[in-house]
Amino acid sequence: MRLLLAGLAFATLAAGCGRKHVPVESIPELGYPACADEGVPDASTILVASGHIRSGPTSREPNVVERFELRKTSCGYTLRARQEWPLTISDIEVRYDADLRPRWAWKRMTLPGTSRADGNPDIRSYELRTGDVFIKRRDSHGQMTMEQLLPGGRMKVSAGARVGAVVGPGRGVMTAWIKRAKLNVGEKGTELVLDFREMLESLEVATLVRTPDLFEPSLNRTVRVYTFYGRETVFADDDDVVMGDLAGMRPSDSLSTPEPDSLPDYGGMDPARF
C-alpha cells in the first residue's frame, strides 16, 4: 500500500507537469475478471455480435483482416478480437459489466515476420475497476513495467469520472461503445475513453455521434454511420454491429478479392495468464 500511495503521489506531481504515462511501483492486483461460472463445462454464453471484415479495394491499408465476437456472460459481456496485417498482429479481450461499461482489457501484439516461436510478444493489461487506469506491460524481453495513465486531451475530465468506452485495434471493438450509447440519428454521447490502439495509450473525453444513415453502394444497402473523435467513421448494421468503415474496411463476404493467408497465432490468446 505504501508503494502504491507513493506511486499515486508521483502521478499527481507528474500530472502537473503534463506527463500522462506515470511509472508506479505497484498497482491494484484484482486478478482476471472471470465470471463465477466460468470454467464450468455447461456454462453458456450468448453471442451478441460478431464480424469478419477486411480491406476492400479502396482501403488505405491493404491486407488487413479482422474477426471479433461480443458475448453476453453471467456477469456482463466479453469482447474478443484479432486484427492481422503484414506488420503487426493484435489480439485483444475486453471485459464489460452488464451496462457495457469496460472493466478490464488485455492486448497482445506479435510480429508476423519474426523468427521467434512466441512472436516477439508485447502484452498489456488495463485495469479499470478502481476508477483510475493502470497499465501492466510485459515486453518481448520479459521485462515487466507498471504505469498509471492520466487523462489528457482538450476536454476537462470531471472528478470521479470512470472509463465508459475503449477503442482498440480494429473496428469491431467499437460495437460495444455504439451499443452502450444507443443513439438515434443526430444524437451524440460523450465518454471518458481509453484508446489502446497505439504503443502509447491515451485517456481522454471523446464524443460518439450518429450521423444520418447512408446508402453504401459497395454493400448495396443502407448502413448506420457513427463518427468518433470527430474524424473517424464506422458503418454498422441495423443491430449496431460494426461492419466496416469509411476508410474501406468491408465485410469479408461482400468482397470478391481473395482473403490473405492467415498469420501465425503463436499459441492463441490466454488473457487470464499474464
C-alpha positions in Angstrom: 0.0 0.0 0.0 2.9 2.4 0.9 4.4 1.8 -2.6 1.0 2.4 -4.3 0.5 5.7 -2.4 4.0 6.8 -3.3 3.3 6.0 -6.9 0.0 7.9 -6.8 1.7 10.9 -5.2 4.2 10.9 -8.0 1.3 10.6 -10.5 -0.2 13.7 -9.1 3.1 15.6 -9.4 3.6 14.3 -12.9 0.1 15.4 -13.9 1.0 19.0 -13.0 4.0 18.6 -15.4 1.8 17.3 -18.2 3.0 13.7 -18.2 0.3 11.2 -18.8 2.2 7.8 -18.5 3.4 7.7 -15.0 5.6 4.8 -13.7 4.4 3.3 -10.5 6.0 0.5 -8.3 2.7 -1.4 -7.8 -0.8 -1.4 -9.0 -4.1 -2.9 -7.6 -4.0 -6.6 -8.3 -7.6 -7.6 -8.7 -7.0 -10.6 -10.9 -8.6 -11.7 -14.2 -12.2 -10.6 -14.1 -13.8 -14.0 -14.7 -17.4 -14.8 -14.0 -18.3 -17.1 -11.2 -19.5 -19.8 -13.6 -16.5 -19.7 -16.0 -14.7 -22.9 -16.3 -17.9 -24.9 -15.6 -18.4 -27.3 -18.5 -22.1 -26.5 -19.0 -21.7 -22.7 -18.6 -23.1 -20.9 -21.6 -22.6 -17.5 -23.2 -24.9 -15.8 -25.7 -23.4 -14.4 -28.9 -24.5 -10.8 -29.2 -22.4 -9.7 -32.2 -19.7 -10.9 -34.5 -17.9 -9.8 -37.6 -15.3 -10.7 -40.2 -14.1 -7.6 -42.0 -11.1 -6.9 -44.2 -9.6 -4.3 -46.5 -11.7 -3.5 -49.5 -10.4 -2.2 -52.9 -10.5 1.4 -51.6 -8.9 0.7 -48.2 -5.9 2.8 -47.2 -4.2 -0.2 -45.6 -4.2 -3.4 -47.8 -4.3 -6.9 -46.4 -5.9 -6.1 -43.0 -8.2 -8.8 -41.7 -10.2 -8.6 -38.5 -12.5 -11.0 -36.7 -14.4 -10.2 -33.5 -17.1 -11.6 -31.2 -19.1 -9.9 -28.4 -20.7 -12.4 -26.0 -23.1 -11.9 -23.1 -22.0 -13.8 -19.9 -23.4 -14.2 -16.5 -21.6 -11.2 -15.2 -21.6 -8.8 -18.2 -20.0 -9.0 -21.7 -16.8 -10.2 -23.2 -15.3 -9.0 -26.5 -12.6 -10.8 -28.2 -11.0 -9.6 -31.4 -8.0 -10.3 -33.7 -6.6 -8.0 -36.3 -4.0 -9.3 -38.7 -1.9 -7.2 -41.1 1.6 -7.7 -42.5 3.3 -5.6 -39.9 1.5 -6.5 -36.7 -0.9 -8.9 -35.2 -3.1 -7.7 -32.4 -5.2 -9.9 -30.1 -7.5 -8.2 -27.6 -10.0 -9.1 -24.9 -12.2 -6.6 -23.2 -14.4 -7.4 -20.2 -17.6 -5.2 -19.7 -20.2 -5.0 -16.9 -23.9 -5.6 -17.6 -24.2 -2.0 -18.9 -21.3 -2.5 -21.4 -19.0 -0.3 -19.4 -15.5 -1.6 -19.7 -13.9 -3.0 -16.6 -10.7 -4.6 -17.8 -8.8 -5.0 -21.1 -5.9 -7.0 -22.5 -3.8 -6.7 -25.6 -1.1 -8.9 -27.2 0.9 -7.6 -30.1 3.1 -10.0 -32.1 5.2 -9.7 -35.2 4.3 -12.0 -38.2 7.8 -11.9 -39.7 9.8 -12.8 -36.6 11.9 -15.9 -36.2 10.9 -16.3 -32.6 8.4 -19.0 -31.8 6.4 -16.8 -29.5 6.0 -14.0 -32.0 8.1 -11.4 -30.1 5.0 -10.5 -27.9 4.3 -7.2 -26.2 1.5 -8.0 -23.7 -0.5 -5.4 -21.7 -3.4 -5.4 -19.3 -5.6 -2.4 -18.5 -7.1 -2.3 -15.0 -10.2 -0.1 -15.0 -12.2 -1.4 -12.0 -10.7 1.0 -9.4 -11.8 4.1 -11.4 -8.2 5.0 -12.3 -6.4 3.4 -15.2 -3.4 1.2 -14.6 -1.3 -0.5 -17.2 0.8 -3.6 -16.7 3.2 -4.4 -19.6 5.5 -7.3 -20.3 7.7 -6.6 -23.3 9.2 -9.1 -25.7 12.2 -9.5 -23.4 10.1 -10.4 -20.4 10.6 -7.0 -18.7 7.6 -6.0 -16.6 6.6 -2.4 -16.1 3.6 -0.7 -14.5 2.1 2.7 -15.1 -0.9 4.9 -14.2 -2.4 6.5 -17.2 -3.7 10.0 -16.6 -6.3 11.9 -18.6 -5.3 14.2 -21.4 -7.0 16.0 -24.3 -8.7 19.3 -24.5 -11.9 18.5 -22.8 -11.9 18.6 -19.0 -12.4 15.4 -17.1 -14.9 15.5 -14.2 -13.7 14.4 -10.8 -14.5 10.7 -10.3 -15.1 10.1 -14.0 -14.7 6.4 -15.0 -13.8 5.0 -18.3 -17.0 4.5 -20.3 -15.6 3.1 -23.6 -12.5 1.7 -25.1 -11.0 1.9 -28.6 -8.6 -0.9 -29.5 -7.1 -2.4 -32.6 -9.6 -3.0 -35.4 -13.1 -1.7 -35.7 -15.2 -4.4 -34.1 -14.4 -3.1 -30.6 -16.5 0.0 -31.4 -19.6 -2.2 -31.4 -19.7 -2.2 -27.6 -19.5 1.6 -27.4 -22.2 2.0 -30.0 -24.5 -0.5 -28.3 -23.9 1.2 -25.0 -24.7 4.7 -26.4 -28.0 3.7 -28.0 -28.0 6.8 -30.2 -30.7 8.0 -32.5 -29.8 9.8 -35.7 -28.4 13.2 -34.8 -27.6 12.4 -31.2 -24.2 12.2 -29.6 -22.8 10.8 -26.4 -19.6 11.6 -24.6 -17.4 9.2 -22.6 -14.0 9.0 -20.9 -12.3 6.8 -23.5 -9.2 4.6 -23.2 -7.6 4.3 -26.6 -5.1 1.4 -26.7 -4.5 1.1 -30.4 -1.1 2.6 -30.4 2.1 1.8 -28.5 1.4 4.9 -26.4 -2.1 4.8 -25.0 -4.3 7.8 -24.4 -7.1 8.6 -22.0 -9.4 11.4 -22.9 -13.0 12.6 -23.1 -14.4 11.8 -26.6 -17.7 12.1 -28.4 -19.5 9.5 -30.5 -22.0 10.9 -33.0 -24.6 9.2 -35.0 -25.0 10.9 -38.4 -27.7 10.3 -41.0 -27.9 6.8 -42.4 -26.1 6.3 -45.7 -26.7 4.1 -48.7 -23.3 2.4 -49.3 -23.0 1.2 -53.0 -20.3 -1.3 -52.2 -22.7 -3.1 -49.9 -25.9 -2.3 -51.8 -27.6 -1.4 -48.6 -28.2 1.4 -46.1 -25.8 1.5 -43.1 -25.8 3.3 -39.8 -23.0 5.8 -39.6 -21.1 6.7 -36.4 -18.2 9.2 -36.1 -15.9 9.4 -33.1 -13.1 11.8 -32.3 -14.7 14.0 -34.9 -12.7 12.3 -37.7 -13.1 8.5 -37.7 -16.2 6.9 -39.1 -17.5 3.4 -38.9 -20.5 1.7 -40.5 -22.9 -0.5 -38.6 -25.9 -2.7 -39.4 -29.4 -2.4 -38.0 -28.3 -4.1 -34.8 -25.4 -1.7 -34.3 -22.8 -4.3 -35.1 -19.8 -2.7 -36.9 -19.4 -3.9 -40.5 -16.8 -1.6 -41.9 -15.6 1.9 -42.1 -15.3 5.0 -44.3 -11.6 4.1 -44.9 -12.5 1.0 -46.9 -12.9 -1.9 -44.4 -15.8 -4.2 -45.5 -17.5 -7.5 -44.6 -15.3 -10.3 -45.9 -18.2 -12.0 -47.7 -19.0 -8.8 -49.6 -15.6 -8.7 -51.3 -14.6 -10.6 -54.5 -10.9 -10.4 -53.8 -9.2 -13.4 -52.1 -8.6 -13.2 -48.4 -4.9 -13.0 -47.4 -3.4 -16.2 -45.9 -3.8 -16.5 -42.1 -0.9 -15.3 -39.9 0.5 -17.3 -37.0 -1.5 -17.3 -33.8 1.6 -18.0 -31.6 -0.2 -20.3 -29.2 -3.5 -18.4 -29.2 -4.9 -16.0 -26.7 -4.6 -16.5 -23.0 -5.6 -13.3 -21.2 -6.1 -15.0 -17.8 -2.4 -15.7 -17.6 -0.2 -12.6 -17.8 
